[in-house]
Amino acid sequence: MLAFQIQPHDTTPIYRQIVDQVQRRVSSGQWKAGDELPSVRALAALHTVNPMTISKAYALLEEQGWLERRRGLGMVVADRRATPTVDRWEQLMPTLEAAARQAGELGLKPEAVLKRLAHLMERRAEAQPQDPYPEMDPLPDQPAD
């Protein structure tokens, strides 16, 4: 069963977090056609959110062709062609632009931000699949900005 990382205190609406995660994971090839998603009730109970929120996300993804409903299975990843790298970059650009803007507003140096991002990505790659939120160690030689 596919897992989601829902951040209830994030400013991004929960349905949008689900939509974005499905699109990114399918685009990257992490989730394949036919992979089964948790039921609306199961996902809502697991994350203590309103089932209508999950339904809204699933319906939007089905409408956009990312998911399909299969009798007896529920929602599964739709059979889509591989997403070109350029499309994956387009999905990431709004987040990168927001991070760059915020880092600039905070007066952080680009080198420090890039170092932190690289560290986060490395930690993420090393994390166990059952540990979606690895503990963050301080960066070695982290400048005190």
N, C-alpha and C positions, 0 to 999 in steps of 0.2 A: 504494500500500500504506500502511496506517495505521501510525503509529509510536507507540511507548510510551516513557515516561521512567521507567525502573526505577532506584531508588536502593538498591543492595545493602546499604548500611550503615545504612539507615533502620530504625527499630524496627518499622515496619509490615511484616508478612510480604509477600514479593514477590507471592504470588497475590492478596493483598488490594489491593496497589497496582494490579495489572492490573484487577481487578474495579472498583475505585473510579474509575480513569481511564475505562474503557469507559462506566460509568454517567454520569459527569459529561459526557463528550464527546458521548454520544448525547443526553442531556437538554438540553444547550445547543444542539444542532443542528450542532455541528462535524462529527460523523460521521453520515452518512445511511444509511437502509435500503439494503442491498445492497452497502455498502462492504466490501471484502474485508480481513480481518485476516491478519497474517502466519501462516504455518503454525507449529505447535507447535515443530517442529525448527528452523525459521529463527529464531524469536524466542528460543528457548533458546540457540542458538549465538551470536546477536548479543549477548546480554546475559550469556553464560556462566553460565546457570542450568540446573538440572535440568529436563528436558522434562516430568517429572511435575508440576512446579510450574505450568507453563503449562497443562497439561492440566486440572489442578484448577480453575484460574481460568476457563478456557473452558467446562468442564462446568457450573460453578456459574452462569455467565452464560447458558448455554443453558437450564438448568433454570428460571432466573428470567425467561426470555423476552427477554433483551437481545441474544442472538446466536442464529443458526440455522445448521445444517450444510447445505451445499448440495453435492450430488454434483458432483465435478470442480472445485469452487471452494474447498472447505474451509469455514472459518467466515466468516460475513458478519454485518453488523449486521442485526438483525431489523427487520421493518416494524412500527414502534410509532407511536402517536399522539404528537404533540408533548407534551413534559413541561411542565406549568404551572410558572410562575416559583416558586410556593410550594413545589413539590417540589424544585426546585433549591436553594432556601434551606434546606430540611430536610437535604439532602445536605451542605451546607456548615457547618451549625451546630455539629456536633461539633468540627470543626477550629477554628472561631472561638472556641468555648468553651475549648478546650484552649490556644489562643494567648493568650486573655485571662487565663486562670488563670496561665500561665507568666509572662506579662508582669508581672502583679501580684506574683508570688513574687519576681521579679527587681527589683521596685521601679521599673519603668519607668512613665513618665507616659503616660496614654492618648493625649495629643496626639502624642507622639513615636512611639508604636506605630502610630497611624493614618497618620501622615506616611510612615513606613517602608512600610506596606502599600500606600499609594497609589503610592509610588515603585516598589515591586516590580511592581505591576500595570501601571503605565505602561511600565516596561522590558520586561515580558513582551509587551505589545501591540506594542511597537516591534521586538522581536526578529525576526530572519529565521526562516522556518519550519525551515530546516536547522540553526538554532542554538538547541536547546532549553534551553541553560544560558547565558544572556547574562551577561557579566561585570558585577559590581556595582560601580558607582562610589560613593564616599562621598556621603552626602546633603549638599547645601549647607546650611549653618547647622545642622548636626546637633548637638543639645545633648549634652554629655558626661555621660551619666547614670551 
